[in-house]
Amino acid sequence: MANKWPLLKKACIEHDCQWYTNVMGKHPQTEETVNNWGCAVEWLPVLLIENAQQARQTGASIDSFRNEMVKDNQKQLEVYTQRLQHESD
């Protein structure tokens, strides 16, 4: 990260600043390990990309779960319908 505060273009005061943040994890585009201190404003683009990626993965998981539930509900409806037909005979 740069040594200037991105909003005012002044020298960064690093650990004395409340926006000076340690980010640990994996970079969402390169998958390389990240463990860096920097300005939260500078981290925003990277964190927004990661958030979007996580939202896509969550959406895919929910869609998959929904599809499995629909299949299961259809099977249960078939069994219930057959049982009702059998009982009415």
N, C-alpha and C positions, 0 to 999 in steps of 0.2 A: 504494500500500500504506500501511497505517496506521503511525504512529510508535511503537506499543506492541508489545512482544514478545507474540505471541498466547498463549503458554503460561503466562506468569507475570504478564501485564498490567503489565510494567514498561517503562520507556523503552528504546527500541531503541538498541543501540550500533552499529548499521549495519556498516560495514566491519571492525570489530573482532570481529564475530561470525562464526563458521564457517558459520552457516546463512543469512547474508546473501548472496543469490545473484543473479546477473544472468541474466535470462531473455530470450532473443531468439527471434523467430519470428513466427508468426501465431496470434492468439487462435482457438481451435477453434470458438467459437460465432459470433463476429462477423467473423472473417477480417481484422481490422485488425492492422497490424504492431505487435508488442510488442518493446520494448527497455527493460526496466525492472529496477531493482534492488529486491529485497524479500526478505522472510523466506521461506525454503523451505517452512515450515509453511503460510504463506498461499497459496503457489503450488500446493500439493497438489491442491485441487479442479480447477483449470484443467488441470494436467498429467495428472490422472487422466482427465478428459474427452478430452483429446488422445490419451492412450494407448488408450482404448476405441475411439476413432474409427480409429486406425491398425490396431488389431486387427481391426475390422470390414472394413476395406479389404483387409487381408492375407487374411482368410478368403474374401472375394469373389474375390480373385485366384487363390487356391488352388483354389476351386471351379471357376472358369472354366478353369484349366489342366487340372484333372482331367477336365472334360467334353471338352476337346479331345483329351486322351490316350485317352479311351474311344472317341471317334469314330475316331481313327487306328488304335487296336488292332483295332477291328471291321473296318476296311477291310483291314488287313494279314491278319487271320484269313480273310477272304473270299478274298483273293488266294492265300494259302497253301492253303486248302481246294480252290480251283479247280485249282491246280497239282498237288496230290496226286491229284485225280480224273482229271486229264488224263494224268498219268504212269501211273496204274493201268489206263487204257483201252488 
